[in-house]
Structure formats: C-alpha cells, structure tokens
Amino acid sequence: MLGPNTSSFVMYDEEFKRINLVIEKLLRDANAKVIFLVDKNGQLISSVGETEHLDTTSLASLTAGNIAATGGLAKLIGEKEFSILFHEGEKDNLHISIVAERVILVVIFDQRSSLGLVRLRVKKGSEELTQIFYDLAKKSEVQEKSGNALSPFAEITDDDIDNLFS
C-alpha cells in the first residue's frame, strides 16, 4: 500500500479493531440498523448491526458497482466523483459515502433515525476512519521501506491454523 488511492491494502489487526470501534459508535450515534465498510473492489471489510438477514457479500459488491456507475455519471458532467449517495426506500434508506478516497461507508437506517442525523454522524465517523486509513498507509510504507513488508498471513499463527481445523 503506497498511497491513499491504492485499491488493495493489508489490514492489520490493530487498525481493524479501531475501524470496528468507529463504526460501532457510528451505528449507535446515528441510530442506524446496519453499517458496513467496503473497499472499492467490492470486498467487505467490516459490518456491524442487524446483518443476520442480509447478504453482505452481495451488498458490498453492488455498493461498489453503484459507486463505479455514479463515478461514470460524475465524469460525464465534469465532476471527479459523487462522494455521497442517498437512496430512500419505503422502510429503509441507504447513505453511501466515500471515505479516504479508498473505501465506501454504507449506513442503512429507517424511521428511527433521520438523514440529517446520519449525515452529521457520518461526517465525524468519516474523519476518524480517514485517520485510521492514513495511519495504515504510513504503517505499510514504513514496513516496505524497512524491508519488513508483512505478507497478509504474517499475523496468522500455527495455533490459529490448528483452531481453524479443530
């Protein structure tokens, strides 16, 4: 991972925990039903809330496709991208925003919340997430420069593998 626009990156456990703390707080503060974070390739990074009845893999993929499609629309009218999208349904609403130019934050909410509250809380949460992804980029650059670039499997122990198969 070299810069903020690099599409693939290594997620370290420390940053993953920080991300989850931020989105769990956002879930409570925005009075949302579900929040998930997706990379621009459509890979689910994390999700919190009422996810048990959702196909989060499909939601992640379709959200990334939605961002790509609206990005095409933005370019047609001379914009770089649309950084915030909102879809209003009969029962549930989607607030979709791009964070740190590299990930997509999706907030699903219903009548228990409001668009104004969600937008306010997303703004603060996005600032915190941007800092985490900045820290993650710096950490990876330091690892690469020192010649200690960790593989995605570096933090997996033999005990983790044993636990997986037992």
Long-range contacts (C-beta under 8 A, 24 or more apart in sequence): 1-136, 1-137, 1-140, 1-141, 2-137, 2-140, 2-141, 2-144, 3-137, 4-100, 4-101, 4-102, 4-133, 4-134, 4-137, 5-101, 5-102, 6-102, 6-137, 7-39, 7-40, 7-41, 7-102, 8-39, 8-41, 9-39, 9-102, 9-136, 9-137, 9-140, 10-140, 10-150, 10-152, 11-45, 11-136, 12-136, 12-139, 12-150, 12-155, 13-155, 15-132, 15-133, 15-135, 15-136, 15-139, 16-46, 18-132, 19-45, 19-46, 19-129, 19-132, 20-46, 20-48, 22-125, 22-128, 22-129, 22-132, 23-48, 23-105, 23-125, 23-129, 24-48, 25-125, 26-107, 26-121, 26-122, 26-125, 29-121, 29-124, 29-125, 30-107, 30-109, 30-113, 30-117, 30-118, 30-121, 30-122, 31-109, 31-112, 31-113, 31-117, 32-107, 32-108, 32-109, 32-113, 32-118, 33-92, 33-108, 33-109, 33-110, 33-112, 34-106, 34-107, 34-108, 35-105, 35-106, 35-107, 35-108, 36-60, 36-106, 37-99, 37-103, 37-104, 37-105, 37-106, 37-129, 38-63, 38-64, 38-103, 38-104, 38-106, 39-64, 39-102, 39-103, 39-104, 40-64, 40-67, 40-68, 40-102, 40-103, 40-104, 45-103, 49-108, 59-106, 63-96, 63-104, 63-106, 64-104, 66-96, 67-96, 67-98, 67-104, 84-119, 86-115, 93-118, 95-119, 95-122, 97-122, 97-126, 99-126, 99-129, 99-130, 99-133, 100-129, 100-130, 100-133, 100-134, 102-133, 103-129, 103-133, 105-129
